Structures are given as structure tokens and as C-alpha cells.
């Protein structure tokens, strides 16, 4: 599994509370739910790298 990039995220407390409830409903941590939402958004925008590019990006 590829290493994950850590970075600080400043977020509105009310938005965080909303994400926390949503993540709990989906049986995810807030962190993994944010990653899931970002990945889905990137996919929807057609910006997810191809599988061949993905292997290179993870190295």
C-alpha cells in the first residue's frame, strides 16, 4: 500500500460536525470519509489518473 500524505486541514467547525455525523452513518472515520468524498469528486471531474499513471504516481 502506498504511503499517505499528511497535511493540516483547517475546516469550519460546523462543517466538521456535519462530516462527523455523515462519516458515522457510513461507518467511516472523518479522515477516511473526507478522502472518499475527495476521490469521488476527482473521479466525477474526470481528473483521476489512469491505472498506468497511478502506479507511477504512488512510487
ABEGO torsion letter per residue (X at the ends): XBBBBBBBBBBBAAAAAAAAAAAAAAGBBAAAAAAAAAAAAAAAAGABBBAAAAAAAAX
